[in-house]
Amino acid sequence: MTTAGPARPTAQAWSAFRPIAPGQARITGGLWATRADRNRSAAIPTGLKQLREFKNLFNFEVAAGRAEGAAIGPIFADSDVYKWLEGAAWEYGRQPDQELLDDILEIVALLAKAQDDDGYLNSVVPVRDGGRYVDLPHHHEFYCYGHLIQAAVALNRAAGRSELLDIAIKVADHLARTFGPDLRHDVDGHPVIEMALAELYRETGEQRYLDLAQYFVDARGTGLIAGYGLPPAYFSDRVPLREQTTVEGHAVRAVYLAAGATDVAVEIHDQELLDALEVQFASMAAEKEYLTGGLGSRWEGEAFGDPFELPTDRAYAETCAAIGGVQWAWRLLLATGKPAYADQIERMLYNGILSGVSLSGDEYFYVNALQLRDRALADTERSVAHGRQGWFACACCPPNVMRTFASLEGYVATADDSGVQLHQYVPGTITAGDLGLTIATEYPWQSTVTITVESAPATETSISVRIPAWAAGATFDGAPAEPGTYATITRTWQLGDRLVLELPMEPRLTVADPRVDAVRGCVAIERGPLVYALEREDQPGAVAPDDLVLDTAAALTEQRSELLEGIVIIKASGAVVDHDAVPGGYTGQPGPEYARRDTELVAIPYHLWANRGPQPMRVWIPVQ
Amino acid sequence: MTTAGPARPTAQAWSAFRPIAPGQARITGGLWATRADRNRSAAIPTGLKQLREFKNLFNFEVAAGRAEGAAIGPIFADSDVYKWLEGAAWEYGRQPDQELLDDILEIVALLAKAQDDDGYLNSVVPVRDGGRYVDLPHHHEFYCYGHLIQAAVALNRAAGRSELLDIAIKVADHLARTFGPDLRHDVDGHPVIEMALAELYRETGEQRYLDLAQYFVDARGTGLIAGYGLPPAYFSDRVPLREQTTVEGHAVRAVYLAAGATDVAVEIHDQELLDALEVQFASMAAEKEYLTGGLGSRWEGEAFGDPFELPTDRAYAETCAAIGGVQWAWRLLLATGKPAYADQIERMLYNGILSGVSLSGDEYFYVNALQLRDRALADTERSVAHGRQGWFACACCPPNVMRTFASLEGYVATADDSGVQLHQYVPGTITAGDLGLTIATEYPWQSTVTITVESAPATETSISVRIPAWAAGATFDGAPAEPGTYATITRTWQLGDRLVLELPMEPRLTVADPRVDAVRGCVAIERGPLVYALEREDQPGAVAPDDLVLDTAAALTEQRSELLEGIVIIKASGAVVDHDAVPGGYTGQPGPEYARRDTELVAIPYHLWANRGPQPMRVWIPVQ
């Protein structure tokens, strides 16, 4: 049934790699299967309840004439419904289930009723906020459309059901009749419509949707959004994307726009635009991305900071931003075939995104800080000091996680004319044309990935595996493999052929660029794709992590543990510092030596912190 | 004419020290005289123009029935007028001028017309935002009253004019008839009314104003402000002030409330409250205050952060918050006589407040960051990357600076039964009873303060001088004096007696508490009361300060300079780091040695940065 995942370039598009349909890349076990199962069994059903409780669905009932009342919730309330629909659609494609489909189609039927005859669809803005398109910078109407269209494409691809696609086409046609270079010249304050229209073009073959996507990309940064009380960068509208050399402004907006622009660039063969996007991504990775893959360092404006402005305590690193980062990286990976983009997807998925969800699957962080101090005040709803929450007044992150976890299989492997490329290591099966593979691995806990050929074409075919940049000493089929490349073996494969990939997972210490003031004099512990963190309750004497220093000369040791459903913990040597005691007296001058005693430091994977209640935590540890 | 400065405890109040009237403490030269002159000649006249241009005065004309139109500007627009009036009033007291008085009285007459018969006065809320007191947490009605009352007290004290006091009394009586334990039980979202009512009590002797101030202090933190979309801490309403152990939430609100509560505590003899306020101040100083005296580390909510959360690039350190910090410290100094509070006033005045104003006197920083990175995006109006601005849409800071600079003489010295205490060192004259002193000094540039007795009582009198905590090696009248104390000499003084205070000003390196992650591995340069900073254009080769490291083993040297109207610059040794080059190759592991070459580092007083255009700057310098 499923014909492609969340991004499917056309045959004409520039595309080094082509996606494999999720149905043909299955995750059958391990960490991500567990998370996907909970996404299905806990997050998606709970999400539907929350959409009822928070009145997102009620708004549509009012719009459909089935209920009466005022529109409730944030101006973009519709989008949460659409993201839930997208998640449910991918999940249905992964494992069909009549009850889930019934839930989906019931909402779709409601949307059909709520849609205006000319295609306009929004349950909040026209009834509460002054009418159609009166305040595009703030009203999120295209943003909601974008998520609707993405859900519609998902439902069509994953379930072969076109009911929602019909609604989306009506919306898109209405948009195309209303906005454009010779019509109303305007853009929405929050991108996502660009990605959505490019995908709708791919799904339907209708050129006008790609044209409109291109128009929205090109119109941005030309001064259409000015004087709206927030700086133009907030709206990704300071300069045209082609002239931008870094990421800036509201992080989710910036990466959604960049992902959509990548879709446009590969479809229209725009090298200048693609080059600019690669430069921006590189700047982000070098200067504006957390070790966890978290994006956006400022609470104010949920924005990217200046270069190297990466505070750990006030890291915003919105779950949605890392999700958008994966979407952008995935599109650049397809376009260019560069393994660094797949490395980025791994970093974001295993750290900055996974931290956004509880082990139970149904509680969420909006913000993914890299440090929680002792005596932190749990003030705003989004503060990590509250721990993960079941839902938010601004509930963008939870259904964004749902659609991501339900479509993860789409990011595992790709194909090209020569064969198949494995990007992410999961136990499962891959089918690409006549080549069928089984993957066995306990990644990310263990280093071995075993690939078994289950079916093979009669001709020579390549099997390529990503060697992560962190994997010094990697071997593929016994031969040394260079980190930061794809290792490729080309053969005429026989059933039962077995290839072993070894990705050494010795725990390692990482330092940051010294211009990252926030972590000067600190190291982070990583192992394989996982960033580690110190959480208070694991430390001897439950010492607050802010009182610990790490001895970089001492060896790190690892240990399997039953903690948190089974992890590898890492132990380091260091000391507890008594910050109130300087033998000889504190002078305020450089070099005070605080009293300290040796101790062991115990680290767990960062993404699992706060699953035993929120507590002091830190990723970057001062060096002894 | 002038009978006291901005805070005048009654004779019954607990008061270790008593303020000296500004008219009896004159600043006749040096840095602060220059700043005060520009405050008078540039800031105050320009401010009045801005109040006209930004329509703050127009709103009152509408309210007075002299013009027609909608209320314009922020909901607290009235308060900017009142703060300007307070500044102009103190300034008039400093140096009477008919034109200035005419300007003041013209506005006062307008206010009298705009005031409702029952005393209510607000030019914005009732005509635009739904009516009187419909949304106390957000509408700032008491906040505006507070500033009105402060202005009225100032005009009465400094100029002996009671016209504005009459209006303020009508306001206060209306408030006292409307709010209270047995009336409407409620508080305003933004404190300042507490300080104002306590001062009105002091000015008029009417107990009901003190009772109302006490009521507003006690009612806070009892849950009156809940569910207003912002956390209770934002409104200083999470817990009662008596139970608070640190400062939290919106920084200006927190310190204004604390200052008002101190006024109440000393007047009603409430030891529990005073003790709690001292604990909160100590926590602020140790864990939540910038080296510059800047207060509030978060842009989000303009708030104090968690303990040790003190980022330099995103320091908020609102000019108004440091001003409020001085007001609070001054009240605690009067109450307790502890020199640490005077040290704090010095730190805030010379650094975090002074940085808020341009040398020209009429451009302002709202935010006082301690670092501006290269390639920083100048986005929001308040971003320091824009440089200082002539005015702001939210113009709280400029007139706050005006009233502070116009009343500075009030903070110089105090008296008690035994004699006089000098807290701040300025060239000028002090009169306390029969004791008259002349102070000669080039402080903060030079170390010598010469005190000459110009008139003396026949009896023994003490002259006490603050020995700043930084002043190791200080001497007073030739004898060693302990930093962090008051050095006192008691004599029967003769005309012409001369005392020399030496406060050694060798440049020094300062380190922060190691829990301040933002400045780990860094030192700051200080000299006397001044914090220094590296600004790009002063560095050899105009290297960005973020590429410099400092050698703490090498000596600091100082040099008089004609730069910026005459300063002492400090030179350090260090290196320029080439962050793109690690000889031998970058491994990502601890200890990369970047290519570097020796250089000189040139530091100027922090408060003067961005007077030659905004440019990369940093206070905390990584150690080589």
Boltz contact constraints between the chains, C-beta under 6 A:
constraints:
  - contact:
      token1: [A, 231]
      token2: [B, 379]
      max_distance: 6.0
  - contact:
      token1: [A, 231]
      token2: [B, 380]
      max_distance: 6.0
  - contact:
      token1: [A, 233]
      token2: [B, 379]
      max_distance: 6.0
  - contact:
      token1: [A, 248]
      token2: [B, 377]
      max_distance: 6.0
  - contact:
      token1: [A, 299]
      token2: [B, 300]
      max_distance: 6.0
  - contact:
      token1: [A, 300]
      token2: [B, 299]
      max_distance: 6.0
  - contact:
      token1: [A, 300]
      token2: [B, 300]
      max_distance: 6.0
  - contact:
      token1: [A, 306]
      token2: [B, 373]
      max_distance: 6.0
  - contact:
      token1: [A, 306]
      token2: [B, 376]
      max_distance: 6.0
  - contact:
      token1: [A, 307]
      token2: [B, 375]
      max_distance: 6.0
  - contact:
      token1: [A, 309]
      token2: [B, 313]
      max_distance: 6.0
  - contact:
      token1: [A, 311]
      token2: [B, 311]
      max_distance: 6.0
  - contact:
      token1: [A, 313]
      token2: [B, 309]
      max_distance: 6.0
  - contact:
      token1: [A, 373]
      token2: [B, 306]
      max_distance: 6.0
  - contact:
      token1: [A, 375]
      token2: [B, 307]
      max_distance: 6.0
  - contact:
      token1: [A, 376]
      token2: [B, 306]
      max_distance: 6.0
  - contact:
      token1: [A, 377]
      token2: [B, 248]
      max_distance: 6.0
  - contact:
      token1: [A, 379]
      token2: [B, 231]
      max_distance: 6.0
  - contact:
      token1: [A, 379]
      token2: [B, 233]
      max_distance: 6.0
  - contact:
      token1: [A, 380]
      token2: [B, 231]
      max_distance: 6.0
  - contact:
      token1: [A, 509]
      token2: [B, 590]
      max_distance: 6.0
  - contact:
      token1: [A, 510]
      token2: [B, 588]
      max_distance: 6.0
  - contact:
      token1: [A, 511]
      token2: [B, 590]
      max_distance: 6.0
  - contact:
      token1: [A, 515]
      token2: [B, 546]
      max_distance: 6.0
  - contact:
      token1: [A, 515]
      token2: [B, 579]
      max_distance: 6.0
  - contact:
      token1: [A, 520]
      token2: [B, 520]
      max_distance: 6.0
  - contact:
      token1: [A, 520]
      token2: [B, 521]
      max_distance: 6.0
  - contact:
      token1: [A, 521]
      token2: [B, 520]
      max_distance: 6.0
  - contact:
      token1: [A, 521]
      token2: [B, 521]
      max_distance: 6.0
  - contact:
      token1: [A, 523]
      token2: [B, 590]
      max_distance: 6.0
  - contact:
      token1: [A, 546]
      token2: [B, 515]
      max_distance: 6.0
  - contact:
      token1: [A, 552]
      token2: [B, 590]
      max_distance: 6.0
  - contact:
      token1: [A, 579]
      token2: [B, 515]
      max_distance: 6.0
  - contact:
      token1: [A, 588]
      token2: [B, 510]
      max_distance: 6.0
  - contact:
      token1: [A, 590]
      token2: [B, 509]
      max_distance: 6.0
  - contact:
      token1: [A, 590]
      token2: [B, 511]
      max_distance: 6.0
  - contact:
      token1: [A, 590]
      token2: [B, 523]
      max_distance: 6.0
  - contact:
      token1: [A, 590]
      token2: [B, 552]
      max_distance: 6.0
